[in-house]
Amino acid sequence: MRAKTVLPAVAMTAVSMVLTLAVVMMWLGTAVPWPVALVVGLGIDGGWLATLAYERRLAAQGDHSTPVTVVGWCFGLLAAGVLIAHALTADESAGAWLAVAWLPIAAKALWLVHGLWERTALTPAALGAIRGIRQEARDEAAVARARLRAEASTEETRLTAVTEAGARVARVQAKTAQTLSRAWSTLESARDGEDTGRALTSVTRPVTPGVTARWDLPVWGPSESVPALESAPALSDDALDAVVDRIRHSEDPALSYREMAARFRATGHAASEVRLRAAWKRVV
């Protein structure tokens, strides 16, 4: 991995140094003796190479020097300036020389990239650990997503089943309520009918002279629990009449038979429904 960044930087540096030396020799060779031009070219390349070597030494030690970096960039800009000046003064192939004038700056930029890579480089063990951690995190996230999707699907199925069951119960309750309503209307019509009243009077009058029985509608609602008949000793007819009369007149206005019967059994008295209704009729 290190060669991927250092080899391009080394190649670019070598090309830019050769171009700088060649340009100095061609450009100054006509004005000064060639040894002088060679010294100038080698001075530019040597200064650039020296500052680069010192920067690499500091980087290997984990250190950094701003003055050395500035000097190195100055040598790079000087080499680029020489190439640009030669391209602008050349009579032939000016465009070609100007196209390669950026090579010294590019070489410095590549060494900068290589330095950044070295400061952030990790060992293979660390990279393997990071890959393992990231893979574990991806696995956990995938499992969590699958669990959430499964729970959502299960909850949706449960809500659908509950909703359908509730709808069925509601339909059954509505149908039952409608049937009970029709039956109640029929019972109420029969109870309030004139012929029904006369028939009941003709039946009950011979049994209890002077009493006209009233046909109470059946209770439509929750039934009340009835204590066991053995929970208290049986009452005689007189005692039962006295208890029924006392409970009936415990409030003003007098209680109805259903309220009296509920309080009678709540107090712990025991009597069959037939005897209790007979006592009620005698008291009334």
C-alpha positions in Angstrom: 0.0 0.0 0.0 2.9 2.4 0.7 4.2 2.0 -2.8 0.9 3.3 -4.3 1.7 6.8 -3.0 5.5 7.0 -2.8 6.3 5.7 -6.3 4.2 8.3 -8.2 5.8 11.0 -6.0 9.3 9.7 -6.7 8.6 9.4 -10.4 7.1 12.9 -10.6 10.0 14.4 -8.6 12.6 12.8 -10.9 10.9 14.0 -14.1 10.5 17.5 -12.8 14.2 17.6 -11.7 15.4 16.4 -15.1 13.2 18.9 -16.9 14.4 21.7 -14.6 18.0 20.9 -15.2 17.4 20.6 -19.0 15.6 23.9 -19.2 18.3 25.7 -17.2 21.0 24.2 -19.5 19.2 25.2 -22.7 18.0 28.6 -21.4 21.1 29.8 -19.7 23.6 27.9 -21.8 23.4 30.5 -24.5 24.1 33.4 -22.1 26.6 31.9 -19.7 29.1 29.0 -19.9 27.5 25.6 -19.6 29.2 24.7 -16.3 27.6 27.7 -14.8 24.2 26.7 -16.1 24.8 23.2 -14.8 25.6 24.5 -11.4 22.5 26.6 -11.4 20.3 23.7 -12.4 21.9 21.3 -9.9 21.5 23.9 -7.2 17.8 24.2 -7.8 17.4 20.4 -7.9 19.8 19.9 -5.0 18.0 22.4 -2.8 14.7 20.8 -3.6 16.0 17.3 -3.0 17.7 18.3 0.3 14.6 19.9 1.7 12.5 16.9 0.6 14.9 14.5 2.3 14.8 16.5 5.5 11.0 16.6 5.4 10.9 12.8 5.0 13.3 12.3 7.9 11.1 14.5 10.2 8.0 12.7 9.0 9.6 9.3 9.8 10.3 10.6 13.4 6.7 11.8 13.7 7.8 15.5 13.6 7.2 18.4 11.3 9.0 21.7 10.6 7.2 24.6 9.0 10.3 26.5 7.8 11.6 23.4 6.0 8.3 22.9 4.4 8.2 26.6 3.3 11.7 26.3 1.8 10.8 23.1 -0.1 7.7 24.8 -1.6 9.9 27.8 -2.5 12.3 25.5 -4.5 9.3 23.9 -6.1 7.9 27.2 -7.2 11.3 28.3 -8.4 11.5 25.2 -10.6 8.0 25.8 -11.9 8.8 29.5 -12.5 11.9 28.5 -14.6 9.8 26.1 -16.7 7.1 28.7 -17.2 9.7 31.5 -18.1 11.4 29.2 -20.6 8.0 28.2 -22.2 7.1 31.9 -22.6 10.4 32.8 -24.2 10.8 29.8 -26.4 10.3 30.3 -30.1 9.3 26.8 -30.8 7.2 24.3 -28.8 6.1 26.9 -26.3 2.8 25.1 -25.6 4.6 21.8 -24.9 7.0 23.4 -22.4 4.1 25.3 -20.8 2.2 22.0 -20.5 4.9 20.4 -18.4 5.6 23.5 -16.2 3.2 22.3 -13.5 5.3 19.1 -12.8 7.3 20.5 -9.9 4.1 21.7 -8.1 2.5 18.3 -8.8 5.5 16.5 -7.3 5.2 18.6 -4.1 1.5 17.8 -4.0 2.1 14.1 -4.3 4.6 14.2 -1.5 2.0 16.0 0.6 -0.5 13.3 -0.2 2.0 10.6 0.7 2.7 12.3 4.1 -1.0 12.4 4.9 -1.3 8.7 4.0 1.6 7.9 6.4 0.0 9.9 9.2 -3.3 8.0 8.8 -1.9 4.5 7.9 -2.9 1.6 10.1 -1.5 -1.9 10.5 -3.1 -4.9 8.9 -4.2 -6.1 12.4 -5.9 -2.8 13.1 -7.6 -2.8 9.7 -8.8 -6.3 10.3 -10.2 -5.4 13.7 -12.0 -2.4 12.1 -13.5 -4.6 9.4 -14.6 -7.1 12.0 -16.3 -4.3 14.1 -18.0 -2.8 11.1 -19.2 -6.3 10.0 -20.5 -7.1 13.5 -22.3 -3.7 13.5 -23.8 -4.5 10.1 -24.9 -8.0 11.3 -26.5 -6.6 14.5 -28.3 -3.9 12.5 -29.6 -6.5 10.0 -30.8 -8.8 12.8 -32.5 -5.8 14.5 -34.2 -4.8 11.3 -35.4 -8.4 10.7 -36.6 -8.7 14.3 -38.5 -5.4 14.0 -40.1 -6.5 10.7 -41.1 -9.9 12.2 -42.6 -8.2 15.3 -44.5 -5.7 13.1 -45.8 -8.5 11.0 -46.9 -10.5 14.1 -48.5 -7.5 15.6 -50.3 -6.8 12.4 -51.6 -10.4 12.2 -52.7 -10.3 15.9 -54.5 -6.9 15.4 -56.2 -8.3 12.3 -57.4 -11.4 14.1 -58.6 -9.4 17.1 -60.4 -6.9 14.9 -62.1 -9.7 13.0 -63.1 -11.5 16.2 -64.4 -8.2 17.6 -66.4 -7.6 14.5 -67.9 -11.1 14.7 -68.8 -10.6 18.4 -70.3 -7.2 17.6 -72.4 -8.8 14.8 -73.6 -11.5 17.1 -74.4 -9.0 19.9 -76.3 -6.8 17.4 -78.3 -9.8 16.1 -79.0 -11.0 19.7 -80.1 -7.5 20.8 -82.4 -7.2 17.8 -83.9 -10.6 18.6 -84.4 -9.7 22.2 -85.9 -6.4 21.3 -88.5 -8.0 19.1 -89.3 -10.6 21.8 -89.6 -7.8 24.4 -91.9 -5.8 22.1 -94.0 -8.9 21.7 -94.1 -9.5 25.5 -95.0 -5.9 26.2 -97.7 -5.9 23.6 -99.2 -9.0 25.1 -98.9 -7.6 28.6 -100.6 -4.3 27.7 -103.3 -5.9 25.6 -106.9 -5.7 26.8 -107.7 -9.4 26.1 -104.6 -10.5 28.0 -105.6 -8.5 31.1 -109.1 -10.0 31.2 -107.7 -13.5 30.7 -105.2 -13.1 33.6 -108.0 -11.6 35.8 -110.3 -14.5 35.1 -107.6 -17.0 36.0 -106.3 -15.4 39.2 -109.6 -14.1 40.6 -110.9 -17.6 41.6 -107.6 -18.4 43.3 -107.2 -15.2 45.3 -110.6 -13.5 45.6 -110.4 -9.7 45.6 -106.9 -9.6 44.1 -106.2 -8.8 40.5 -102.8 -10.2 39.6 -100.4 -8.1 37.5 -98.2 -9.9 35.0 -94.7 -8.6 35.4 -92.4 -8.6 32.4 -89.3 -10.9 32.8 -86.1 -9.1 33.8 -83.8 -8.3 30.9 -80.4 -7.9 32.4 -77.9 -9.6 34.7 -79.5 -12.0 37.2 -78.9 -11.7 40.9 -77.5 -14.5 42.9 -79.9 -16.3 45.2 -78.6 -17.6 48.6 -79.1 -21.2 49.3 -82.4 -22.2 50.7 -80.7 -23.9 53.6 -78.8 -20.8 54.7 -81.7 -19.8 57.2 -84.6 -21.7 58.8 -87.9 -21.7 57.0 -90.4 -19.1 58.0 -94.0 -19.7 58.7 -96.6 -18.0 56.6 -97.4 -15.3 59.2 -93.7 -14.6 59.9 -93.0 -14.5 56.1 -96.0 -12.0 55.7 -94.6 -9.9 58.5 -91.1 -9.8 57.0 -92.4 -9.0 53.5 -94.6 -6.2 54.8 -91.8 -4.7 56.8 -89.4 -4.7 53.8 -92.0 -3.4 51.4 -92.8 -0.4 53.6 -89.2 0.3 54.6 -89.2 3.1 52.1 -91.7 5.6 50.8 -93.2 4.9 48.2 -93.5 1.2 48.9 -91.0 -1.1 47.2 -91.9 -3.2 44.2 -91.8 -7.0 44.3 -88.5 -7.2 42.6 -86.8 -4.8 45.0 -88.5 -6.4 48.0 -87.3 -9.9 46.9 -83.8 -8.6 46.4 -83.7 -7.1 49.9 -85.4 -10.2 51.4 -82.7 -12.5 50.2 -79.9 -10.0 50.9 -80.9 -10.0 54.6 -80.4 -13.8 54.7 -84.0 -15.0 54.8 -84.9 -18.1 52.9 -88.2 -18.8 51.1 -89.1 -20.3 47.8 -90.2 -18.1 45.0 -93.7 -19.6 45.1 -94.1 -18.8 48.9 -92.5 -15.4 48.5 -94.9 -14.4 45.8 -97.9 -15.8 47.7 -96.8 -13.7 50.8 -96.5 -10.6 48.6 -100.0 -11.1 47.2 -101.4 -11.6 50.7 -99.7 -8.4 52.0 -100.7 -6.4 48.9 
